[in-house]
Amino acid sequence: MSSKNSKSLHEIVAENIIKKLEQGTAPWQKPWNSNSPAFELPYNAITGNRYKGINSLSLLSADREDPRWMTFNQASAKGWNVRKGEKATLIQFVKTHELVSKRDEEGKPILDEQGKPVKAKVGLDRAIITTAWVFNAEQINGIEPLVKSEAKQFQWDSIQRAENIIQASGADITHKTGNRAYYSSALDSITMPLREQFDAPDKYYATVLHELGHWTGHKDRLDRSMVDSFGTEGYAREELRAEIASMLIGQELNIGHDPGQHIAYVDSWIQILRDTPFEIHAAAADAEKILNYLLAFEQKREIKAAANVQVEAQTEAKPQKVKEATLSIGDEIAYNNTMYKVQGHLKRGRMRVEDLSTGNTFSLSRTDGLYGSLLHAKQNPNSIKPSEDLHRPVQAEIEAVAAYGIRR
């Protein structure tokens, strides 16, 4: 399949994004709100899993109204037909397992009732990044039309998920009269206009969560470079990450997305992507991390409640040695469609963690929301739904969510 185009995915996406930025139509530049027809990011029509990172931007750049995508083989398996002459769109995915034929004690293949070899999944020593080509539902005959959800009308008290995330984050947020919303890395604080200055609740929350996206970059959280001042290339790179993350968060919480105040960065983004096409891949991957970091706060109360119940149960039971609730070196934990591995300890009680789907490593402290989520996933591995488990069979034509990271 790779012979279809000699360019890498990030080069293709960077070129497409540059064209769209010049036209003012890049995915994160398109405003939408909670009262419009439901906006959905691209997802696999068979598994229901959302495509992530660079894959999401690649598919969004195809300008399709239908968010459903699938491989040729997936469509065929459903009895659907890709229309003649339709062109596929490139994505990447992570392969963590391969299927091999089961054999008996004599080394002969074991067959099923239909006489076909029985397959078993075998884990790979290291995840492999490969590519696939997918088609949109608009390019396929036989698939049922998409029925979009109706627009929702929000009141202030109805956006509880956004409010819970903001409160659970513990971020220092100050409201004052004015027309500026910004995060100060020096003070590690967010400044917002007064709530009543916004004409709709979703606009207020979308703005707060955008700034909270910047807040995640602090050295004690996701540790992105936050030292550049306004107008610099580094500042534009950070804003690119926050804008893509805002698009993801807006769709996840259905609170909308308003990029109007950030159009000043367009020229800088175009130059950055021309000079360094891989930046779109890195920015998309960081945006996914921002989304996951913020969504992890939703579990904070649940995890705390579960911990309290566990302590009470241990108090009532006979004295016994209780395993310390921490992450340990060598732990491999599946969480939110990603496999993480604890690599080692750092100074000040922090840990070095590797995202096995990208090969990227980052530091994590016990106060970070992601730490609590990983610890919860480690202690409750059976609570992970099958669709969230990375250790599922990976077919040759992907029946899994496309991963969002590759090693440079």
N, C-alpha and C positions, 0 to 999 in steps of 0.2 A: 504493500500500500504506500510505502514511503516514496515510491518512484513517481507518484503523482505530482510531487512538488519537492524541489531540492532545498527549499528554504525551511528553516525551523519554524515551529509554531509561533514562538514569540516574535520572530521577524515578520511573519504574515500578519499577526494581530497588530503589531506596532504600526505597520504600513496602513492597515485599515483604520486604526484609531486616529492616526495623523490626518487622514482624509476627512474623517468625520469631525474631528476637532476643528478643522478649517471650515467646515460647513455648519458647525455648531450643533452637531447631532450625536456626539459620542454618548454611549449609554448613560453615564452618570451626569450628562448635561441635560437630559430630558426630564423636565419637571413633571411630577405626577402627585396626586393627593388622594387622601382617603375616600373622597367622594366620587372619584372616577371609577370606571370599570376596573375590576381587580387586576393588578399588575403582577405578573409571575415571571420569575427568572427561569431560564432554560432547565428542563429536567428530562430524565430518561423516561420515555413513555411506558416501558416495560417494568422497570424496577421502581419508578416513582422517585428516584434519588435526584437531587439537584446537582447539576454540574457546577464545579467550583473553580475559583481562581481564573487562570488564563483560559480555561475551557469556557467558563461562563461568558467572558468578554468575547471570545472567538465566536460563540453562537449568537450572542446579542448583536454582534457586528453584521450578522447575516440579514438583519432587518426583517425577521419573520414575526407575524402576529401570533402564531401558535407557539407556545413554549415547549412543546413536546418534540423530542428527538429520539432517534434510534438507529442502530446499524442496519445494513441491508439484510443480514441474517436474522436479526430480531424481527424485522418486518415480515420476512418470508415465513418464519415460524408461526406467526399469527395469521397467515393467509393473506397478508396485505402485499401490495405490489408497488415498488418504486417506479414512478412514471419514467418512460424512456426519455433520455436526454437530460435528466435532472443531475445536477452536480452536488457532490457530497461536501461536507465541511469537516475540517481536520480538528481532532481533539487529541489529548494525551490521557493515559490512565496508568495506574500503578498495578502491577501484577505481583501479588504476594504468594500465590500458590500456582501450581500447575496440576493438571489432571493426568494421571498415569494409569495404565491398565493393571488391575489386580491379578496376581498370579497364585497358583496353588503351590503346594510343597515341591512339585516336580518342575515348577517354573512355567507351567502352561497357563495361558490367559483364562481367567474365570469368565464365563458367559452368563448373561441373564436369560430370561424366559424367551426372549426374541432372538437369542443367539448372538447378541452383541456384547462386546467386552465390557465388563463392569469397571467403572472408573473410580479412582480414589484421589482425593486432593492431598498433595504433598507440599509442605511449606518450602519456599525458596530460602536460601541462606541470606539473601538480601533482595529487597524489592527491586523490580525491574520497571523502568519507565519505558513505555512503548506508545505507539500511536494507533488511532483508528479513525475511520471516516463515518460520519453519521448524516442522516437525512432528517429533514423537518417533516412534521405531519402534513404540512401543506404540499409536500412533494410526493405523497403516498396515496394510492387508491385503496379504498376499503376500510380505512380507519374511521371511527365515529367522529363527527364534528366535536370540537371542544365547547363545552358549556361553561362560560365564565361566571364566576360568582357576582352577585349584585353588589353595587357600591354600598358601603356601610356609612351610616351617619354617626359621628362620634360626639360625645359630650365629655366635659373635663374629667368626670369620674369614671369614664369607660376605658381609658387607656391605662389600665392598671399595670400591665406588663412593663411599659416604659417607665412608669413611676417607681415600680419595684426595683428595676435595674439601677436607676439613678440613686435611690435611697440606699440600696445594698452596697453600692460602690464605695460609699463613704467619701466621695469626692468633695472637695471644698468648692462650693458654688455660691457666688455672690450675685444678687440681683440689684440692679440700679437703673435709674432712668438714663436712657441713651439709645443709640442705634447700633451698638457694637456687641458682638458675641465673640469671645476669644478665650484661648487657654494660654496661661503664662507658665512656661516651663521653669522659670526662675523661682516663682512663688508656688508652683504646683497647684494652681487654682484656676477656676473657670469663672469668667465674668459674663453675665447674661442681662439683657434688658428685662424689665418687669414683665411678668406673665400677661398682665392686661394690655401690654403693647402689641400682643399677637392677636390677630383676628380669628384664629382657630386653634384649638388645643394641639392638633397634630403638627402644626407649624412650629409651635413652641417646643414640643418634644423632639421633633426632627432636628431642630437647631441644637438643643442640649446634647443629644446623643452624638451629633457631629463633633462637638467640642469634647465630649467624653471619649471619642475616638482618638483625638489628639492626646488626651490625658493618659491613655494606655501606653503611650510611648515613653513615659518616664522611666528612668534607669531602674527603679524598683518594681517595674511591671514588665512590659514587653521590651524595654530597653532599646528603643530606636534613637537615632541621632536627633536631638532636639535643640541643638545649640545655634543653629543658623537663624539669622534675623530676617525680617520681612523683606521680600524682594530678591532674596538669594535663590540659587538653584536648589540648595538643600531644603529651603522652606517650601519651594514648589513641589519637590519630591514628597515631602510629608503631607502636603495638601492633597496630592494625587491619591495617596493611601486613604486619607480620611474621606475623600469624596467617593471613592469606590466602596468603602465600608459603609458610608451613609446610604448608598443605593441598596446594599445588602440588608442593612438594618431596617430601612424603610419598608422593604418588601416583607421581611420577617415579621415585623410588628404591625404592618399595614398602617403606617402613620404618614406615608408619603415621603417625598424627597424634593427639596427646593435648592437647586444649584446656583440660583441667580447671583448670590453674593460672592461666588468664587470664580466667575468668568475671567477675572483679571489674570488668572494663572494659565490661560489657554496657550498663549505664545510660548511661555516657559515650558509647558508640557510638550508642545510640538518639538521644540529644540532638544529637549532631553531624550525623547523617543527617537529622534533622528540620530543623535549622537550615540545613544545606548539603547538599542531595541529591547535588550533583556530587561530593562527597567519596568516594562509593562508587566512582565511575568513576576518580578519581585514585588511590585506594588500590589498586584492582585493577590499574591500569597499573603502579604502582610495584612491586606484588607480582610481576608478570611480569618487571620489570627485575631484581629481587632474584634470582628463579629463574635468569634468563639469566646474571647475573653469577657466581653460584655454580657453575652447570654449566660455565661457561667454564673453570674450573680443571681440569676433566677433560681438557682438551686441552693443558694446560700442558706435560706431559711429551712428548706427541706433537709439539708445535710445537718444543720445545727439541731433540728428537732430529732432526727434519727440518732445523732450522737447522744443527746440527752436521754432518749429512751434506752440506749445501750448502757449508759452509765447507771441508770436506775436498775436495770435488770442485773447488772454485775454486782451492785450493792446488795441486792436481795439474795443473790446466789451465794453459795459457799465460796470462801476465799480461794482464788486460783490465779495463776499467772496469766496476765492479760498482755497480748502482743501489742506493742506500741504502735499507735496509728500514725505511721509516717510512710513516705515514699523511700525506697531503698535502692541502692546502686544495683543495676541489672534488671529492675522492674520493667516489663513491657506491658503497656496498658492501652487497650482499645477504648477510645472515647470520641464521640461525635464524628464518626467516619474517618478517624485518623489514629495511627498507632504511634504512641510515644514511648521512648526508652530513656530511663534515668542513667546518665553516663558517669556522674561523679559529683563530689561536693566542691563548693566554692567557698570563698570567704563570706563572713557575716551570715552564715546559716543558709546560704542559697545553694541551689543545685543546678547542675548542667543537664539539660534535657534535650534529646534529639527527636525531631519530627521525622519518623522513618519514611514517610511518603515523599519528603523533599530532601532529606539528608542534612537539613539545616539544624543548628543547635542554638539554644537560647538559655538564659538563666531564669530561674524560678524561685521565688521565696514562699514561705509558708503562709504569708498574708495575701498572696495573689489568689484571685478567684479560680484560676485554672488549677492551682495546686489542690484546692479542695475538691474540685470536680474529678481530677485524676485519682485522688485518694478514695473518693466515693466509688469510682468505677473499679478500682483495685479491690476494695472490700466487698463490692457487690457485682461481681462479673456476670452473674446470671440475670441482672436487671437490664442488660444491654439487649435491645431488640435485634432480631436477625438482620434487619436492614441496616443496622448500625455497626454490625460486626464485620471487621475487615477480613476475618478468617472464613470467608465463604467461597464457594467454587468460583473460579474466574474462567469464563468461557473464552474461546479464541476470539470471539467477536464482541467481548465485554457485555456482560449483563450486570454490570456494577456501575456505581457512580464514578464518573471520570475524576481522577485525582487532580490536584492543583499544583503540584510541585515537581520540578526536575532539578537534578544537580547540574550546576553550571559546567 
